[in-house]
Amino acid sequence: MSPLPNADAYPKTIMLRDGIRVELRPLEEGDKIRLLRFFERVPEADRYFLKENVTAPEVIQSWVTRIDFERVIPIVAVVDDQIVGDATLHRSRAPARHHVGDIRVVVEPEYREKGLGRRLIRELLDIAVELGLHKASFELVAQREKAAIVAAESVGFQEVARLDGWVRDIWGNYQDLVVLELPLKEHKEWWRF
Ligand SMILES: CC(C)(COP(=O)(O)OP(=O)(O)OC[C@H]1O[C@@H](n2cnc3c(N)ncnc32)[C@H](O)[C@@H]1OP(=O)(O)O)[C@@H](O)C(=O)NCCC(=O)NCCS
């Protein structure tokens, strides 16, 4: 398994807009219960569009026991021994797509709109550059994941595609899937926005 680039930099302590101190660090094997409890605190309506069943213990078990930084880089935000945010950078197994990565991010409702989501996105973008990736992307549901779209755009992501009716919501309505992209540059422009 290849190591996380700049692993020595973790844990990092950051301060949110309201002064709360948060520790950022890679997910660890001992995080199973913390991560499960975190996703249980995320509203079902937010979880519905995630790509996996994040409240299934077997899903979380496989995440914490099969940590492979070549495939997925998971960074968690921790306050008082509780996970309050989870951000992941996903890379394809296919060598042909190894130069791009897809980002996913979830923040616990109580900790939203304090700058944590954007900070986690920036953290993953820095890691992506260290890994030599050329581009990062987000796939988000146009109407339902508006906060994530605004957060991604706030660090420089731009919409490059819109797939009409690709996502079905809880009520059976079809919604558009938006693809946002950010070219990754050494001078880390996402910190300027
Ligand atoms: C998307 C999400 C991670 C954002 O986390 P957050 O910690 O609230 O984000 P931030 O506080 O860093 O906000 C960054 C920017 O996004 C925008 N934003 C955040 N929440 C918003 C909302 N509810 N409505 C409109 N804009 C919003 C703001 O412009 C904000 O910039 P500002 O703080 O300068 O005003 C969080 O809302 C979430 O977990 N949503 C549910 C899960 C989800 O949809 N994930 C995406 C799928 S991968």
The ligand as an SDF file (V2000), in Angstrom:
LIG
                    3D

 48 50  0  0  0  0  0  0  0  0999 V2000
  -21.9230   20.3230    1.1840 C   0  0  0  0  0  0  0  0  0  0  0  0
  -21.4400   20.4340    2.6100 C   0  0  0  0  0  0  0  0  0  0  0  0
  -20.3270   19.4250    2.8220 C   0  0  0  0  0  0  0  0  0  0  0  0
  -20.8820   21.8550    2.8270 C   0  0  0  0  0  0  0  0  0  0  0  0
  -20.2840   21.8640    4.1150 O   0  0  0  0  0  0  0  0  0  0  0  0
  -20.1530   23.2060    4.9710 P   0  0  0  0  0  0  0  0  0  0  0  0
  -19.2060   22.9280    6.0730 O   0  0  0  0  0  0  0  0  0  0  0  0
  -21.4880   23.7160    5.3370 O   0  0  0  0  0  0  0  0  0  0  0  0
  -19.4840   24.1820    3.8860 O   0  0  0  0  0  0  0  0  0  0  0  0
  -18.7590   25.5740    4.1730 P   0  0  0  0  0  0  0  0  0  0  0  0
  -19.2240   26.1780    5.4450 O   0  0  0  0  0  0  0  0  0  0  0  0
  -17.2980   25.4020    4.0020 O   0  0  0  0  0  0  0  0  0  0  0  0
  -19.3210   26.4530    2.9790 O   0  0  0  0  0  0  0  0  0  0  0  0
  -18.5780   26.7640    1.8160 C   0  0  0  0  0  0  0  0  0  0  0  0
  -19.4140   27.6670    0.9290 C   0  0  0  0  0  0  0  0  0  0  0  0
  -20.5220   26.9170    0.4470 O   0  0  0  0  0  0  0  0  0  0  0  0
  -21.6830   27.7290    0.4640 C   0  0  0  0  0  0  0  0  0  0  0  0
  -22.7200   27.0690    1.2450 N   0  0  0  0  0  0  0  0  0  0  0  0
  -22.5930   26.2040    2.2810 C   0  0  0  0  0  0  0  0  0  0  0  0
  -23.8010   25.7900    2.6920 N   0  0  0  0  0  0  0  0  0  0  0  0
  -24.7010   26.4000    1.9100 C   0  0  0  0  0  0  0  0  0  0  0  0
  -26.1140   26.3610    1.8340 C   0  0  0  0  0  0  0  0  0  0  0  0
  -26.8420   25.6050    2.6600 N   0  0  0  0  0  0  0  0  0  0  0  0
  -26.7230   27.0960    0.8940 N   0  0  0  0  0  0  0  0  0  0  0  0
  -26.0150   27.8760    0.0390 C   0  0  0  0  0  0  0  0  0  0  0  0
  -24.6650   27.9430    0.0540 N   0  0  0  0  0  0  0  0  0  0  0  0
  -24.0240   27.2170    0.9790 C   0  0  0  0  0  0  0  0  0  0  0  0
  -21.2910   29.0790    0.9830 C   0  0  0  0  0  0  0  0  0  0  0  0
  -21.0340   29.9190   -0.1230 O   0  0  0  0  0  0  0  0  0  0  0  0
  -20.0320   28.8370    1.6890 C   0  0  0  0  0  0  0  0  0  0  0  0
  -19.1710   29.9300    1.5910 O   0  0  0  0  0  0  0  0  0  0  0  0
  -19.2040   31.0700    2.7490 P   0  0  0  0  0  0  0  0  0  0  0  0
  -18.9870   30.3350    4.0050 O   0  0  0  0  0  0  0  0  0  0  0  0
  -18.0650   31.9450    2.3830 O   0  0  0  0  0  0  0  0  0  0  0  0
  -20.5250   31.7100    2.6610 O   0  0  0  0  0  0  0  0  0  0  0  0
  -22.6070   20.1840    3.6150 C   0  0  0  0  0  0  0  0  0  0  0  0
  -23.6610   21.0690    3.3010 O   0  0  0  0  0  0  0  0  0  0  0  0
  -23.1140   18.7610    3.5860 C   0  0  0  0  0  0  0  0  0  0  0  0
  -22.5720   17.8900    4.2550 O   0  0  0  0  0  0  0  0  0  0  0  0
  -24.1960   18.4800    2.8150 N   0  0  0  0  0  0  0  0  0  0  0  0
  -24.7880   17.1490    2.7370 C   0  0  0  0  0  0  0  0  0  0  0  0
  -23.9000   16.1780    2.0170 C   0  0  0  0  0  0  0  0  0  0  0  0
  -23.7030   16.5190    0.5570 C   0  0  0  0  0  0  0  0  0  0  0  0
  -24.6060   16.9710   -0.1360 O   0  0  0  0  0  0  0  0  0  0  0  0
  -22.4990   16.2320    0.0830 N   0  0  0  0  0  0  0  0  0  0  0  0
  -22.1780   16.3520   -1.3050 C   0  0  0  0  0  0  0  0  0  0  0  0
  -22.1680   15.0150   -1.9350 C   0  0  0  0  0  0  0  0  0  0  0  0
  -20.5230   14.4600   -2.1420 S   0  0  0  0  0  0  0  0  0  0  0  0
  1  2  1  0
  2  3  1  0
  2  4  1  0
  2 36  1  0
  4  5  1  0
  5  6  1  0
  6  7  2  0
  6  8  1  0
  6  9  1  0
  9 10  1  0
 10 11  2  0
 10 12  1  0
 10 13  1  0
 13 14  1  0
 14 15  1  0
 15 16  1  0
 15 30  1  0
 16 17  1  0
 17 18  1  0
 17 28  1  0
 18 19  1  0
 18 27  1  0
 19 20  2  0
 20 21  1  0
 21 22  1  0
 21 27  2  0
 22 23  1  0
 22 24  2  0
 24 25  1  0
 25 26  2  0
 26 27  1  0
 28 29  1  0
 28 30  1  0
 30 31  1  0
 31 32  1  0
 32 33  2  0
 32 34  1  0
 32 35  1  0
 36 37  1  0
 36 38  1  0
 38 39  2  0
 38 40  1  0
 40 41  1  0
 41 42  1  0
 42 43  1  0
 43 44  2  0
 43 45  1  0
 45 46  1  0
 46 47  1  0
 47 48  1  0
M  END
$$$$
